């Protein structure tokens, strides 16, 4: 089992920045992918950014140029730096981890990000 704990959410004005952090614990052997997803009210959960064990990120188009994600495999952490936030970025952000695409995904409890206009 893998446990994930997010921190860093909150309320910010449009154009502002927030940094989310996720700490993982448990059996991290073979966890190749860590990343961030989000879910807004009434919408499906969507991928925001994923980072491989080699620290290669993949971003959703809607955050490219605004968000960056990095991973520290020695500390089992993954961060999400969010800049130029927009009201449409308002959502619950979840940390996720999996061994490979299509494998079981472990989820954190989520952290609320609210961007006011």
C-alpha positions in Angstrom: 0.0 0.0 0.0 1.0 3.6 -0.7 -0.2 6.5 1.4 -0.2 10.0 0.0 -0.7 13.2 1.9 -1.2 16.6 0.1 -0.6 20.0 1.5 -0.5 23.6 0.3 -4.0 24.3 -1.0 -6.0 27.4 -0.2 -7.6 30.6 -1.5 -5.8 32.8 -4.0 -6.7 35.7 -6.3 -6.6 35.2 -10.0 -3.1 35.7 -11.3 -1.6 34.5 -8.0 0.4 31.4 -7.2 0.2 28.3 -5.0 2.5 25.4 -4.4 1.1 22.0 -3.6 3.2 19.3 -2.0 2.6 15.5 -1.7 4.4 13.2 0.6 4.3 9.5 -0.1 4.9 6.6 2.3 4.5 2.9 2.4 5.6 0.4 -0.3 7.1 2.8 -2.9 8.9 0.0 -4.7 8.2 0.3 -8.4 6.2 3.5 -8.2 7.2 4.9 -11.5 4.6 7.6 -11.9 3.5 10.3 -9.5 1.4 13.3 -10.3 -1.6 15.5 -9.8 -5.2 15.3 -10.8 -8.0 17.7 -10.1 -11.8 17.5 -9.9 -14.1 20.5 -10.1 -17.7 20.4 -8.9 -19.8 18.6 -11.4 -16.9 17.6 -13.6 -14.8 14.5 -14.0 -11.4 14.1 -12.5 -8.7 15.1 -14.9 -5.0 14.8 -15.1 -3.0 18.0 -14.4 0.6 16.8 -14.4 2.5 13.5 -14.0 6.2 12.9 -13.4 8.1 9.7 -14.0 10.7 8.3 -11.7 13.3 9.9 -14.1 11.7 13.3 -13.3 10.2 13.7 -16.8 6.9 15.6 -16.5 3.8 15.5 -18.7 1.3 18.4 -18.5 -2.3 18.8 -19.5 -2.6 21.4 -22.2 -4.6 23.7 -20.0 -1.7 24.2 -17.6 1.2 24.2 -19.9 3.3 27.3 -19.3 1.7 28.0 -16.0 2.2 24.9 -13.8 5.4 22.9 -13.2 5.8 19.7 -11.3 8.9 18.1 -9.9 9.6 14.9 -8.0 12.2 14.0 -5.4 12.6 10.3 -5.4 14.9 10.4 -2.3 12.2 12.0 -0.3 9.2 10.4 -2.0 7.6 13.8 -2.7 6.1 15.5 -5.7 5.3 19.1 -5.9 3.1 21.2 -8.1 3.9 24.9 -8.6 0.9 26.7 -9.9 1.4 30.2 -11.4 -1.0 32.6 -13.2 -3.9 30.9 -11.6 -7.3 31.3 -13.1 -10.8 30.9 -11.6 -11.3 27.8 -13.7 -8.4 26.2 -11.9 -10.6 26.0 -8.8 -10.9 22.3 -7.9 -9.9 19.7 -5.4 -6.4 18.6 -6.3 -5.3 15.0 -5.7 -1.9 13.5 -5.6 -1.6 10.2 -7.3 0.9 7.4 -7.6 1.1 4.2 -9.7 3.6 1.7 -10.9 2.7 2.1 -14.6 -0.2 3.4 -16.8 -3.2 1.2 -16.2 -2.0 -0.2 -12.9 -3.7 0.5 -9.6 -3.6 4.2 -8.7 -3.2 5.3 -5.2 -4.8 8.6 -4.2 -4.4 11.2 -1.6 -7.3 12.8 0.3 -7.2 15.9 -1.9 -6.6 19.6 -1.1 -8.9 22.4 -2.1 -7.6 25.1 -4.4 -9.9 28.1 -4.9 -9.1 31.0 -7.2 -11.2 34.1 -6.9 -11.8 36.5 -9.8 
